[in-house]
């Protein structure tokens, strides 16, 4: 499995996998392969969310420093 182009692409693929796994037509072997792909996608999406969270924290910290210049001292 190659990494998705974006968080949104990863989430869309996870939704597709979920639908496929819920299908009665999906074999056990296919389900195992889908599960492995989903686990990898969840790891990718979690990392993307963590990165975004860190970026927002940095933005908030920078804004706080600008709003209260005495806080640096």
C-alpha positions as CSV (number, residue, x, y, z in Angstrom):
1,X,0.0,0.0,0.0
2,X,1.3,3.4,-0.9
3,X,0.7,6.4,1.4
4,X,-2.3,8.5,0.6
5,X,-1.8,12.0,-0.9
6,X,-3.6,13.6,2.0
7,X,-5.3,13.0,5.3
8,X,-8.7,13.3,3.5
9,X,-7.7,10.7,1.0
10,X,-6.6,8.4,3.8
11,X,-10.0,8.8,5.6
12,X,-11.9,8.2,2.4
13,X,-10.0,5.0,1.8
14,X,-10.7,3.9,5.4
15,X,-14.4,4.5,4.8
16,X,-14.2,2.4,1.6
17,X,-12.4,-0.4,3.5
18,X,-15.0,-0.4,6.3
19,X,-17.8,-0.8,3.7
20,X,-15.9,-3.6,2.0
21,X,-15.3,-5.4,5.3
22,X,-18.9,-5.1,6.3
23,X,-20.0,-6.8,3.0
24,X,-21.0,-10.4,3.3
25,X,-19.3,-11.0,0.0
26,X,-15.9,-10.2,1.4
27,X,-13.9,-13.4,2.1
28,X,-11.9,-13.9,5.3
29,X,-8.7,-13.6,3.3
30,X,-9.8,-10.3,1.7
31,X,-10.8,-9.1,5.2
32,X,-7.4,-9.8,6.6
33,X,-5.7,-7.9,3.7
34,X,-8.2,-5.0,4.2
35,X,-7.5,-5.0,7.9
36,X,-3.8,-4.7,7.3
37,X,-4.3,-1.8,4.9
38,X,-6.6,-0.1,7.4
39,X,-4.1,-0.4,10.2
40,X,-1.5,1.3,8.1
41,X,-3.9,4.0,7.0
42,X,-4.9,4.7,10.7
43,X,-1.2,5.1,11.6
44,X,-0.8,7.6,8.7
45,X,-3.9,9.5,9.6
46,X,-2.9,9.6,13.3
47,X,0.5,11.0,12.4
48,X,-1.1,13.6,10.2
49,X,-3.4,14.7,13.0
50,X,-0.5,14.9,15.5
51,X,1.5,17.0,13.0
52,X,-1.4,19.4,12.5
53,X,-1.9,19.6,16.3
54,X,1.7,20.5,16.8
55,X,1.5,23.2,14.1
56,X,-1.6,24.7,15.8
57,X,0.2,24.7,19.2
58,X,3.1,26.5,17.6
59,X,0.7,29.1,16.1
60,X,-1.0,29.6,19.4
61,X,2.3,30.0,21.2
62,X,3.5,32.6,18.7
63,X,0.2,34.5,19.0
64,X,0.5,34.5,22.8
65,X,4.0,35.9,22.6
66,X,2.9,38.7,20.3
67,X,-0.1,39.5,22.6
68,X,2.0,39.5,25.8
69,X,5.5,40.6,25.0
70,X,6.4,40.8,28.7
71,X,5.8,37.0,29.0
72,X,9.1,36.4,27.3
73,X,11.0,38.1,30.1
